[in-house]
């Protein structure tokens, strides 16, 4: 009983698919999650002082 070229080709594609899924699963498991390091409090605007952004008008000449 000979196996056809189509069966060999499909078996090869199936093997590549299985290897790809395994590699992807290992990558997802081993990849660090950088969102855990992100701190929402780093960008709070609670410490915003309007005094820091006041325009100094001492140098403007009045007519």
Buried (B, 14 or more C-beta within 10 A) or exposed (E): EEEEEEEEEEEEEEEEEEEEEEEEEEEEEEEEEEEEEEEEEEEEEEEEEEEEEEEEEEEEEEE
